[in-house]
């Protein structure tokens, strides 16, 4: 992650017994989403979500936006109680739609 363009900082947190996560800062949304498309992130998310809830019970990226009118945590969605992969990546600012997610 540190080698990615736009990377600024990250930390890993753990809360006993089952909570593990990463908080990361990037220069902009496109830099974060480019990291999310990387092989390393894809491999991690496949490990998290494959095999039901054997390895984890959830995985997500939460985006916080600093808007002139105040705080916003964007659009939230949840489909059923099922671990599943999304079919396409979130589009970058220069795209109208994201490319398909390629499974490992």
C-alpha positions as semicolon CSV with decimal commas, in nm:
position;residue;x (nm);y (nm);z (nm)
1;X;0,000;0,000;0,000
2;X;0,284;0,239;0,082
3;X;0,415;0,219;-0,276
4;X;0,081;0,328;-0,427
5;X;0,056;0,675;-0,579
6;X;-0,143;0,899;-0,347
7;X;-0,079;0,693;-0,030
8;X;-0,051;0,914;0,277
9;X;-0,079;0,703;0,595
10;X;-0,236;0,393;0,749
11;X;-0,273;0,207;1,076
12;X;-0,402;-0,137;1,166
13;X;-0,630;-0,187;1,463
14;X;-0,739;-0,495;1,655
15;X;-1,013;-0,532;1,912
16;X;-1,038;-0,864;2,095
17;X;-1,167;-1,112;2,003
18;X;-1,276;-1,072;1,641
19;X;-1,228;-0,718;1,507
20;X;-0,936;-0,641;1,276
21;X;-0,918;-0,348;1,038
22;X;-0,712;-0,085;0,863
23;X;-0,762;0,289;0,848
24;X;-0,585;0,447;0,551
25;X;-0,553;0,793;0,402
26;X;-0,494;0,868;0,034
27;X;-0,451;1,199;-0,145
28;X;-0,785;1,162;-0,321
29;X;-1,070;0,921;-0,395
30;X;-0,914;0,798;-0,721
31;X;-0,591;0,701;-0,539
32;X;-0,791;0,501;-0,283
33;X;-1,003;0,330;-0,548
34;X;-0,692;0,248;-0,752
35;X;-0,550;0,074;-0,445
36;X;-0,882;-0,110;-0,398
37;X;-0,841;-0,248;-0,753
38;X;-0,490;-0,378;-0,683
39;X;-0,404;-0,747;-0,685
40;X;-0,310;-0,734;-0,318
41;X;-0,640;-0,588;-0,206
42;X;-0,835;-0,823;-0,433
43;X;-0,653;-1,124;-0,286
44;X;-0,728;-1,005;0,069
45;X;-1,097;-0,947;-0,004
46;X;-1,128;-1,287;-0,172
47;X;-0,982;-1,445;0,142
48;X;-1,222;-1,244;0,361
49;X;-1,537;-1,326;0,164
50;X;-1,476;-1,672;0,020
51;X;-1,594;-1,980;0,205
52;X;-1,890;-1,818;0,377
53;X;-1,798;-1,679;0,717
54;X;-1,502;-1,913;0,780
55;X;-1,240;-1,633;0,758
56;X;-1,450;-1,325;0,834
57;X;-1,807;-1,202;0,855
58;X;-1,758;-0,885;0,652
59;X;-1,527;-0,671;0,448
60;X;-1,579;-0,321;0,314
61;X;-1,428;0,014;0,229
62;X;-1,592;0,313;0,392
63;X;-1,532;0,649;0,223
64;X;-1,545;0,971;0,421
65;X;-1,577;1,292;0,222
66;X;-1,489;1,641;0,341
67;X;-1,764;1,844;0,176
68;X;-1,788;2,225;0,197
69;X;-2,133;2,192;0,356
70;X;-2,013;1,945;0,622
71;X;-1,943;1,581;0,696
72;X;-2,080;1,304;0,477
73;X;-2,006;0,934;0,483
74;X;-2,144;0,880;0,133
75;X;-2,402;0,628;0,023
76;X;-2,446;0,314;0,230
77;X;-2,595;-0,011;0,108
78;X;-2,631;-0,367;0,230
79;X;-2,786;-0,653;0,040
80;X;-2,924;-0,933;0,257
81;X;-2,701;-1,118;0,501
82;X;-2,482;-1,279;0,235
83;X;-2,110;-1,261;0,172
84;X;-2,072;-1,178;-0,197
85;X;-1,837;-1,012;-0,441
86;X;-1,938;-0,703;-0,635
87;X;-1,941;-0,751;-1,015
88;X;-1,771;-0,419;-1,103
89;X;-1,533;-0,176;-0,935
90;X;-1,653;0,170;-0,836
91;X;-1,575;0,407;-1,125
92;X;-1,285;0,651;-1,097
93;X;-1,359;1,018;-1,166
94;X;-1,261;0,980;-1,533
95;X;-1,481;0,670;-1,590
96;X;-1,853;0,630;-1,647
97;X;-1,848;0,274;-1,510
98;X;-1,590;0,063;-1,335
99;X;-1,425;-0,240;-1,493
100;X;-1,535;-0,591;-1,400
101;X;-1,384;-0,742;-1,088
102;X;-1,153;-1,023;-1,192
103;X;-1,146;-1,312;-0,949
104;X;-0,810;-1,460;-0,855
